Amino acid sequence: MIKVKILLILVLGILLRVDAQNIDGVCSNANIFGDPIENNEFEYIKYQPVLKLTERYSFFNQVKNNTPEELMISQMSVLDNKWLSYNFDDDLEWASEQFERIKTQDRDKNYLELLRKATYTFKNEKYSIIRVNVFDERKKTPIVVSLMSKYKNNRWVLVRNKSKSSIEFFLTNLGLDYLDALFENKNSDNTKFNQFIKSSWVGNEFRLSEAYSKLGNSMFDNDVSLKTIYERNNPTVIVSKDFQKHSPNFSFKKIKIKTDYLIPLFNQKYCTYFINDLSEFKEEGIKKLIGHIKAINLSSEDEKTEIIPIHKFEYSKKEKKIIFIKCLKKIIPNNQEYLTNVFELVDGNLNIYNELDNSDNLIKELISISKQEIITEFSNGEDNPNHPEINKLKPLVKDANGILNIEKLAQVLKENKSALSKYLDQ
C-alpha cells in the first residue's frame, strides 16, 4: 500500500521531467505540508464495557448531537435528507428506500457496538474517531469501520474523508487486543508485533507516523508472522453479557498519548511553472490569478511589465480554497522583483486573504523565500544526489510518511540560510 504510493510518485516524477519542456508547469496533489495536533497528543478511550447502541430517535427535534455517541444514534435514526444533511453538515441525498428500511428494521438485529475511540484537537477543532462494529441482519458477520466526526457549530457532525488517517488505519485494521497493546505500549501474544511495538515507542512518545509506515508496508508484503494481529483474519468476539447501554454517564477508560502525529492540510495542490516566453499558463485558474495580481501590483504606467508565476500552493480550509502564489514581476527591459500573494477562493470569487493563522504565515514565508526545487526536494521520498544539503536536513522536517512539518521546515530554513542559500531568494 505505502510502497505502491511511493513507486507511483517516483514514476510520475520521471514522466513529468521528460515532458517538462513541452508544458507550462507541473502540478501535484500529493500531501506536502502537515500540522501537528494540539499539544502533540491524542486521547485513547476504551468503552468499558462495550457501548451497545440500539436506541433510535423517533423525531428530528430529539436530536442534539452533543457527543459523538449521540451523533451515532442520530445517524442510525435518520428518516429524511434534511436529517441526514444535518448529521453531516452538508447537502446529501439518499433514496427513499433507505429511509424506509431504517424506519422498519429490527433494532435487535441492526445496531452498533462502540469499542474504542481516539480524540484530538487540530487547528482549534475537536475530532473524534470511533471504532464501530456495525450489525446488519443482511450480513453474516459485523462490519468493522472507523467513523470520524468533528465538533462544529456547537454540535458533532460526521466527516467524509477520501483518504484515511493513520489513526483510522490502526482503529479499523487491528484486533482489539493488539490495538490496545500498541497504544498502551504493552506486550501482546505475538512476538513479531511486540518488536514492532517496542520500536514504535521512544520513551513516553508514540512514533505514530513511523508505526503507520512500517505496518502498512508489512501488510503490503503479506507478512505471515503478523497475520493474526489483523481484525479481518482474527475477528474480535464480544461476550454477550459485556455491554452497557448509552447514558449520559457511560463508563470508559481514557489515556493520553504523546505522539508526532501530523495531519496533512486538506486538498493540497502544489504547482511549479517554467519561465519562458512561450508559456500560455493554461492550468485552471492561473490566468485569473495573474489578472488579480496585475490589478493589485501594477499601475497604468506599468504597460511593459509582465507577471510570470513561479510556484503556487493551495489547500482547503473551512469551505475556502487558500492560494499562495509567488510570481516574478518582470519590468522590461532589465529590472525584476518577486511578489507573493495570498488569495481565498469562495464560490468562484477570488479575493485577497487576510485571515492568516500561524501556519498560513509560515507557508507564505516558505513560498516567498523558496526557489521551486527546495519544496519539491524536501518532500521527495528519495534522496537526490544533486541536492546533498537538502538530503542532510530532511529527517529534521518530515515524518515517516513524507509529510513536511510546516513549523519545523520554516525553522530549519531559518537556521540553515548559508547552507541552503542557492535554494533561497533572499
Secondary structure as UniProt FT lines:
FT   HELIX           2..19
FT   HELIX           20..22
FT   STRAND          25..28
FT   STRAND          33..36
FT   HELIX           38..40
FT   STRAND          41..53
FT   HELIX           60..62
FT   HELIX           68..77
FT   HELIX           81..88
FT   HELIX           96..104
FT   TURN            107..109
FT   STRAND          111..122
FT   TURN            123..124
FT   STRAND          125..135
FT   TURN            137..138
FT   STRAND          143..152
FT   TURN            153..154
FT   STRAND          155..158
FT   HELIX           166..173
FT   HELIX           176..184
FT   HELIX           191..200
FT   STRAND          201..202
FT   TURN            203..204
FT   STRAND          205..206
FT   HELIX           208..220
FT   TURN            221..222
FT   HELIX           224..229
FT   TURN            231..233
FT   TURN            240..241
FT   STRAND          243..245
FT   TURN            248..249
FT   STRAND          252..259
FT   STRAND          262..264
FT   STRAND          266..273
FT   TURN            277..278
FT   TURN            284..285
FT   HELIX           286..297
FT   TURN            300..301
FT   TURN            303..304
FT   STRAND          305..317
FT   TURN            318..319
FT   STRAND          320..331
FT   TURN            332..334
FT   STRAND          335..346
FT   TURN            347..348
FT   STRAND          349..352
FT   HELIX           358..369
FT   HELIX           372..379
FT   TURN            385..386
FT   HELIX           388..393
FT   HELIX           394..396
FT   TURN            400..401
FT   STRAND          404..405
FT   HELIX           406..415
FT   TURN            416..420
FT   HELIX           421..423
//
